[in-house]
Amino acid sequence: MAAAYLEPLVSLLEHLQLEQMLDCKIECRHFFSGAALYADGRICASWSPVGLAFKLSSIEATELIANGSAKPLKYFPKGAVKKDYVLFENPLQYPAQKWKPYFIKAIEQRR
C-alpha cells in the first residue's frame, strides 16, 4: 500500500522542483502505510491514507487547525495527535502548487 503514496509524493516533489530551491538533501521513503519526506534525514511531511501532513511551527499549525483549513494529524483513529503536524485530506483535489509553501515551511522547520 505504501507504494500508492510513495510514487505520488515523489512525483509531486519533482513537479514542484523543491530540491533545486533548498540547500538540503531531501528524500522520500516508505512510512507505515504511506510515504514520508525527509530533509537532511529528519521527517517533515507524509502522505498516507489519511491525507498529506506537514510538520509546521506550533503557531501556524494551531492557526490552520483553528480556522478549519487543516485537521490535527492522527495516523490511527484511536492514536495520539501528532504535535505540530497538520493534515490536509484529499490532497489530489487541489492544484500541486498549493502544497509548495507547506513543503518549504516543513523542510525549513525540520532543518
Buried (B, 14 or more C-beta within 10 A) or exposed (E): EBEEBBEBBBEBBEEBEBBEEBEBEBEBEEBBBBBBBBBBEEBBBBBBEBBBBBBBEEEBBBBBBEEEEBBBBBBEEEEEEBEBBBBBEEBEEEEEEEBBEBBBBBBBBBE
